[in-house]
Amino acid sequence: MGSRRSTIRGGRLGGAPGSEVDRGGVVEPRRQVSYWCHAGHESRPAFALHVELPQTWACQVCGQPAGPEQDAPPPRERMAGGPPKTPFEFLMMRRTMAEGDELLEEALAKLREDRTARGRVR
Ligand SMILES: [Zn+2]
């Protein structure tokens, strides 16, 4: 029950519990920065002025890394969990299908071997 108490930061007491929302505090000025992903989506996160801007930002549309330069977006990540049809997923689909075919053929070959072996026993 009292485990939440251990999250007091820096020994500065007196903060109200759950004070993550800075209501009543000084509202920091923010700047809005545009990021573009490989697909050309624009994301516009806002940062506090004193915060150093990150090099990349996750695209708000497709989740791919986005960069501040529209003409030079960061490369796409291969393992994308967002869109249902990525080239990667398509490749995996084809691969498993090919593997399935191979397995089937192997099984058939074994079956034939078995049959011929049995036929020769007699
Ligand atoms: Zn995007």
Residues whose N, C-alpha, C, O or C-beta is under 5 A from the ligand:
A	BS01	ZN	C37 A39 H41 C59 V61 C62 G63
